[in-house]
Amino acid sequence: MNDFDIGPSTISRVEVDEEPPGSFSQSRSYHGRLRVQQRLWPLTLPELPRREISTPAIVARPSRGSPRCRAFRKAFYRDVTDKQWNDWRWHARNRIRTRGQLEKMLELSADEREGLERAGEILPVATTPYYMSLISSDDPQQPLRRTVIPTASEFAQARGESADPLGEDHDSATPGMVHRYPDRVLLLALDSCSSYCRYCTRSRVVGQGDIVPNEARLKQAFEYLRNHKEVRDVLVSGGDPLFMSDDKLDWILTNLRSIPHLEFIRIGTKMPAVLPQRITRELCRMLRKHHPLWMSLHFAHPDECTQESYQACERLADAGIPLGSQTVLLRGINDTLPTMKSLMHHMLKMRVRPYYLYQCDPITGSAHFRTPVSKGLEIIEGLRGHTTGYAVPTFVIDAPGGGGKIPLLPNYVVGRDGEDLLLRNFEGNTYRYSDPEGV
């Protein structure tokens, strides 16, 4: 808490940096941290004596979340204290993983029941109590519900789908590390997540227990990196790296930082969306030691952008970590322009720069999530020029077979007329640009 000396005509500011996200209930702007500003003018009334003026202390009260969250907790976690609810480790220990648990919380459809009967054949089922509090109990088509509750459609393989459509196993340099691009690698720290997305690109490996953060495997990866000086960038992913303890993640980052030619490190995570309580002050202090450090956050829908998620992102940003969002385009979840625009606007307000919009990868059993490529182009065209450019992500297809990310753009080049290039703007109007050397 910072108290500035108070005198006539001065401004005092009191800050409360609560722990963890969602712990306190005071109203706050999208900036997250509570700030109180008060201008104190000299007292000039002669009949009143001058007195010492002090700013009243701000008393933080425990929060139980939104009305929906409070109702969920009252129904299913009545005896769980606020301290437990705001502890990410409690959520990790109490993940919802079975059909029996889900039947108590949701009115399961026949399609979901069939999916749960076969759950685990391809991808395990798990989500946190926090994320479950955001899910509709009676609407199987609710976007967030569709992302984590399996259906029978997962077990149908469509044309072009495969378990490893991106060819990551082919480009594996050491166990759990992919070296596809010349100057960067993907390091899978573990294969576990707090919540499993039903469209996961790595559904073939996540939750299987084959990729664990043991020292022998990781030291093999570090040695490979020391011997490949062309690598300057490491993306630590999984699974979700933030599902590890602070000490284990610190150990990995420390070893990477000891390699002189690695210029910066990235972490890929969905924790701010599915378990924002994970973003503690202790975690952020640890991460600050390893700059330059970047983070890619996975958000899928505006309903994930809760007060807790806002605060988690603010903490990361305040720790000096540049944040970028990665969103998968999903049929019936975020494939409309209003939904995507709302999500991108939330990202900016959360201090997260929209980075990639992915065409859903053709993993086995994902056809019900995949849209036509034209839908992604339509959304990008609906954003460009109609909102700030910062809110427009790059639409990409991760080419099957290991071809890497290929960016796609609407066609704004109409053609040529002699030495002029004909261009179409966001309103559909055509303009000439002199380009004689392009003939």
C-alpha positions in Angstrom: 0.0 0.0 0.0 1.5 3.4 -1.0 0.5 6.5 0.9 1.6 9.8 -0.4 2.0 12.7 2.2 -1.1 14.7 2.4 -1.2 18.5 2.5 -3.3 21.3 1.1 -3.9 21.0 -2.6 -2.1 17.7 -2.9 -3.3 14.4 -4.4 -3.2 11.3 -2.4 -3.3 7.8 -4.0 -4.0 4.6 -2.2 -3.4 1.4 -4.1 -4.6 -2.1 -3.1 -2.9 -4.8 -5.0 -5.0 -7.8 -4.0 -4.0 -11.4 -3.9 -5.1 -13.5 -5.8 -7.2 -12.3 -8.8 -10.8 -12.1 -7.7 -10.0 -11.9 -4.0 -11.7 -8.5 -3.4 -15.0 -7.1 -4.4 -14.5 -3.4 -4.8 -15.6 -2.0 -8.1 -12.7 -1.2 -10.4 -12.1 -0.1 -13.9 -10.7 -2.4 -16.6 -7.3 -1.3 -15.3 -8.0 -3.8 -12.5 -6.0 -2.4 -9.5 -8.1 -0.2 -7.3 -7.1 3.5 -7.3 -8.6 6.2 -5.2 -7.7 9.8 -5.9 -8.8 12.7 -3.8 -8.0 16.4 -4.1 -7.9 18.1 -0.7 -8.4 21.9 -0.8 -7.4 24.3 2.0 -10.1 24.9 4.5 -11.0 28.6 4.4 -14.1 28.9 6.6 -13.0 31.1 9.6 -15.4 29.5 12.0 -13.9 26.0 11.6 -10.5 25.1 13.1 -7.9 23.6 10.8 -7.4 19.9 11.4 -5.0 17.2 10.3 -6.6 15.5 7.3 -6.0 11.9 6.6 -7.1 9.5 4.0 -9.3 6.7 5.4 -7.9 3.3 5.0 -9.4 1.0 2.4 -10.7 -2.1 3.8 -10.7 -5.0 1.4 -13.5 -7.5 1.7 -13.3 -11.1 0.3 -15.2 -11.5 -3.0 -17.2 -14.5 -4.0 -17.2 -13.4 -7.7 -20.1 -12.5 -10.0 -23.7 -13.3 -9.1 -23.5 -16.3 -11.3 -20.3 -17.5 -9.6 -21.9 -17.0 -6.2 -24.9 -19.0 -7.2 -22.7 -21.8 -8.5 -20.6 -21.9 -5.3 -23.7 -21.9 -3.2 -25.1 -24.9 -5.1 -22.0 -27.0 -5.3 -19.2 -25.6 -3.1 -21.1 -24.2 -0.1 -18.4 -25.2 2.4 -15.5 -23.9 0.3 -14.0 -20.8 1.9 -13.0 -17.7 -0.1 -9.4 -18.5 0.6 -9.8 -21.9 -0.9 -11.7 -20.6 -3.9 -9.0 -18.0 -4.6 -6.2 -20.6 -4.4 -5.3 -22.0 -7.8 -3.9 -25.2 -6.1 -7.4 -25.9 -4.7 -8.9 -25.7 -8.2 -6.2 -28.0 -9.6 -6.9 -30.6 -6.9 -10.6 -30.3 -7.4 -10.9 -30.3 -11.2 -14.2 -31.8 -12.6 -13.2 -34.9 -14.5 -16.0 -37.4 -14.5 -19.5 -37.9 -15.9 -20.8 -38.3 -12.4 -19.5 -34.9 -11.4 -20.8 -33.3 -14.5 -24.3 -34.9 -14.1 -24.6 -33.1 -10.8 -23.8 -29.7 -12.3 -25.2 -29.9 -15.9 -28.3 -31.1 -17.6 -26.4 -33.3 -20.1 -27.7 -33.8 -23.6 -27.7 -37.3 -25.2 -24.9 -36.1 -27.4 -22.8 -35.1 -24.4 -23.6 -38.3 -22.5 -22.3 -40.4 -25.5 -19.2 -38.2 -25.6 -18.6 -38.7 -21.9 -19.0 -42.4 -22.1 -16.1 -42.6 -24.5 -14.1 -39.7 -23.0 -10.5 -40.4 -22.7 -10.2 -42.5 -25.8 -8.7 -39.4 -27.5 -8.6 -36.6 -25.0 -9.3 -36.5 -21.3 -12.0 -34.5 -19.7 -11.1 -31.9 -17.1 -12.1 -28.3 -16.2 -11.7 -26.1 -13.1 -14.5 -25.3 -10.7 -13.8 -21.6 -11.6 -14.4 -22.2 -15.3 -17.4 -24.5 -14.6 -19.0 -21.5 -12.8 -19.0 -19.7 -16.2 -20.8 -22.6 -18.0 -24.5 -22.7 -18.6 -26.2 -25.6 -16.7 -29.0 -26.1 -19.2 -27.8 -25.0 -22.6 -25.5 -27.5 -24.4 -24.9 -25.0 -27.2 -23.5 -22.3 -24.9 -20.0 -21.4 -26.4 -18.0 -22.1 -23.2 -19.7 -25.3 -22.5 -19.0 -26.6 -26.0 -15.3 -25.9 -25.6 -14.8 -28.3 -22.6 -17.7 -30.8 -22.6 -17.2 -33.7 -25.1 -19.8 -34.8 -27.6 -20.2 -37.8 -29.9 -18.8 -35.7 -32.8 -15.3 -36.1 -31.4 -15.2 -39.7 -32.5 -15.9 -39.2 -36.2 -12.9 -38.7 -38.4 -13.5 -36.4 -41.4 -11.5 -36.1 -44.6 -8.1 -34.5 -44.1 -8.0 -35.0 -40.3 -5.3 -36.8 -38.5 -3.9 -37.1 -34.9 -0.8 -35.0 -35.8 -1.9 -32.8 -38.7 0.9 -30.3 -38.2 3.6 -32.9 -38.3 5.1 -32.0 -35.0 6.3 -35.5 -34.3 8.3 -35.5 -37.6 10.0 -32.2 -36.5 10.9 -33.4 -33.0 14.5 -32.7 -32.2 14.4 -34.2 -28.7 11.6 -35.7 -26.8 9.0 -32.9 -26.4 10.8 -30.3 -28.4 9.9 -29.3 -32.0 12.4 -27.5 -34.2 10.6 -26.5 -37.4 11.5 -22.9 -38.1 15.2 -22.0 -38.5 15.6 -19.7 -35.5 13.1 -20.9 -33.0 11.8 -24.0 -31.2 8.8 -25.3 -29.4 9.5 -26.8 -26.0 6.7 -28.9 -24.5 7.3 -28.6 -20.8 4.5 -31.0 -19.8 1.3 -32.5 -21.3 -1.1 -31.5 -18.6 -3.6 -28.6 -18.5 -6.0 -27.4 -15.9 -8.8 -27.6 -18.5 -8.8 -29.5 -21.7 -10.2 -27.8 -24.8 -12.0 -30.2 -27.1 -10.4 -28.8 -30.2 -6.8 -29.1 -28.8 -4.1 -29.4 -31.5 -2.2 -31.7 -29.3 -5.1 -34.0 -28.3 -2.9 -36.9 -29.2 -0.5 -36.2 -26.3 -2.1 -33.9 -23.7 -3.2 -35.6 -20.5 -1.5 -38.9 -21.3 1.4 -38.5 -18.8 4.0 -39.2 -21.5 5.5 -35.7 -21.4 6.5 -34.7 -17.9 8.8 -31.9 -16.6 11.5 -34.3 -15.5 15.1 -33.0 -15.4 16.6 -35.8 -17.6 14.3 -35.0 -20.6 14.6 -31.2 -20.2 18.4 -31.3 -19.8 18.5 -33.1 -23.1 16.6 -30.3 -24.7 18.8 -27.6 -23.1 21.9 -29.4 -24.4 20.4 -29.4 -27.9 19.8 -25.7 -27.7 23.3 -25.0 -26.5 24.6 -26.8 -29.6 22.3 -25.0 -32.0 23.3 -21.4 -31.9 20.9 -20.5 -34.7 18.1 -20.7 -32.3 17.3 -17.4 -30.7 13.7 -17.9 -29.6 12.0 -20.6 -27.4 8.3 -21.0 -27.0 7.5 -22.9 -23.8 4.2 -24.6 -24.2 2.5 -28.0 -23.5 0.1 -28.7 -22.0 0.1 -25.5 -20.0 3.4 -24.4 -18.5 1.7 -22.4 -15.8 0.2 -25.7 -14.5 3.6 -26.3 -13.0 4.8 -25.0 -9.7 6.6 -21.7 -9.6 9.9 -23.5 -8.7 9.7 -25.9 -11.6 8.9 -23.2 -14.1 11.7 -21.0 -12.6 14.2 -23.8 -13.0 13.2 -24.2 -16.7 13.5 -20.5 -17.4 16.8 -20.2 -15.5 18.3 -23.0 -17.6 17.1 -21.4 -20.8 18.4 -18.0 -19.7 21.8 -19.5 -19.2 22.1 -20.2 -22.9 23.8 -17.0 -24.3 22.4 -17.0 -27.8 18.7 -17.3 -26.7 17.4 -13.8 -27.1 13.9 -14.2 -25.7 11.5 -16.7 -24.3 7.8 -17.1 -24.9 5.2 -18.9 -22.8 1.9 -20.2 -24.1 -0.9 -20.5 -21.6 -4.7 -20.4 -21.2 -4.6 -19.9 -17.4 -5.8 -16.3 -17.4 -9.0 -17.6 -19.1 -9.6 -20.9 -17.3 -7.9 -20.3 -13.9 -6.9 -16.7 -13.4 -6.2 -17.4 -9.7 -2.9 -18.9 -11.0 -1.5 -15.5 -11.8 -0.2 -14.6 -8.3 2.1 -11.9 -7.3 4.7 -14.5 -6.5 4.5 -15.9 -10.0 4.9 -12.5 -11.5 7.9 -11.7 -9.4 9.5 -14.9 -10.5 8.7 -14.2 -14.2 10.2 -10.7 -14.0 13.7 -12.3 -13.4 13.7 -13.8 -16.9 13.1 -10.9 -19.2 12.8 -10.5 -22.2 9.8 -12.7 -21.6 6.7 -12.8 -23.8 3.4 -14.5 -23.2 0.7 -15.8 -25.7 -2.7 -16.1 -24.1 -5.5 -18.4 -25.4 -8.9 -16.8 -25.2 -11.9 -18.1 -27.2 -14.9 -16.0 -26.3 -15.9 -12.8 -24.6 -17.5 -14.7 -21.7 -14.1 -15.7 -20.6 -13.2 -12.0 -20.0 -14.2 -11.8 -16.4 -13.1 -9.4 -13.7 -10.7 -12.1 -12.5 -9.2 -12.5 -16.0 -8.8 -8.8 -16.4 -6.9 -8.6 -13.1 -4.7 -11.6 -14.1 -3.7 -10.0 -17.4 -3.0 -6.7 -15.6 -0.6 -8.4 -13.2 1.3 -10.0 -16.1 1.4 -6.7 -18.0 2.5 -4.8 -14.9 5.4 -7.4 -14.6 6.6 -6.0 -17.9 5.5 -9.0 -20.0 4.2 -8.2 -23.5 0.9 -10.1 -23.9 -0.5 -11.4 -27.2 -3.7 -13.4 -27.8 -4.1 -16.5 -29.8 -7.7 -17.4 -30.7 -9.0 -20.5 -32.6 -11.9 -19.8 -35.0 -14.6 -22.1 -33.9 -18.0 -22.9 -35.5 -20.9 -21.8 -33.2 -18.5 -20.4 -30.6 -16.8 -17.3 -32.0 -17.5 -17.3 -35.7 -19.6 -14.2 -35.9 -18.2 -10.7 -36.4 -19.9 -9.2 -33.3 -18.5 -12.0 -31.1 -15.0 -11.7 -32.5 -15.0 -7.9 -32.4 -16.2 -8.0 -28.7 -13.4 -10.5 -27.9 -10.7 -8.4 -29.6 -11.9 -5.3 -27.8 -11.8 -7.1 -24.5 -8.2 -8.2 -25.3 -7.1 -4.6 -25.8 -8.7 -3.4 -22.6 -7.0 -6.3 -20.8 -3.7 -5.0 -22.3 -3.4 -8.0 -24.6 -2.5 -7.4 -28.2 -4.6 -9.7 -30.6 -1.9 -11.8 -32.4 -3.2 -14.8 -34.2 -6.7 -16.0 -35.3 -6.2 -19.7 -36.2 -8.2 -21.7 -38.6 -9.1 -24.7 -36.6 -6.5 -27.4 -37.2 -7.8 -30.7 -38.8 -7.2 -32.9 -35.7 -9.2 -36.1 -35.6 -12.8 -35.4 -34.5 -12.7 -31.6 -35.0 -15.0 -31.2 -38.0 -17.9 -29.9 -35.9 -15.7 -27.0 -34.7 -14.2 -26.1 -38.1 -15.6 -23.3 -40.2 -14.9 -22.6 -44.0 -11.8 -20.6 -44.5 -14.0 -17.9 -46.1 -15.5 -17.3 -42.6 -12.2 -16.2 -41.2 -11.5 -13.9 -44.1 -15.0 -12.5 -43.7 -14.3 -11.7 -40.1 -11.0 -10.1 -40.8 -12.6 -7.9 -43.5 -15.3 -7.0 -41.0 -12.6 -5.9 -38.5 -10.2 -4.1 -40.8 -11.1 -0.4 -41.0 -14.2 -0.8 -38.8 -12.2 -0.9 -35.6 -8.6 0.0 -34.5 -5.9 -1.9 -36.3 -4.6 -3.1 -33.0 -7.8 -5.2 -32.7 -7.2 -7.0 -35.9 -5.3 -10.3 -35.5 -3.4 -12.1 -38.3 -5.6 -14.9 -39.7 -3.5 -18.0 -40.3 -3.7 -21.6 -41.4 -1.1 -23.8 -39.8 -0.3 -25.9 -42.9 -0.9 -29.6 -42.5 2.3 -31.7 -42.8 4.6 -29.2 -41.1 4.3 -26.3 -43.6 4.1 -23.7 -40.8 1.8 -20.7 -40.4 0.5 -19.2 -43.6 -1.2 -15.8 -43.3 -4.4 -15.1 -45.2 -5.9 -11.7 -46.0 -9.0 -10.5 -47.9 -8.1 -9.5 -51.4 -7.8 -5.7 -51.4 -6.0 -5.6 -54.7 -8.6 -5.2 -57.5 -6.2 -5.3 -60.4 -4.1 -2.9 -62.6 -4.9 -0.2 -65.1 -1.7 0.7 -66.9 0.7 2.1 -64.4 -1.9 2.3 -61.6 -2.7 -0.3 -59.0 -6.4 -0.6 -58.2 -7.1 -1.0 -54.5 -10.3 -1.6 -52.6 -10.7 0.0 -49.2 -12.8 -1.2 -46.2 -15.9 0.6 -47.5 -15.7 -1.3 -50.8 -14.5 1.8 -52.8 -11.8 1.5 -55.4 -8.7 3.8 -55.4 -5.8 4.2 -57.8 -2.2 4.1 -56.6 0.5 5.0 -59.0 2.9 2.1 -59.3 4.8 2.4 -62.6 7.6 0.1 -61.5 5.2 -2.7 -60.8 4.1 -3.1 -64.4 
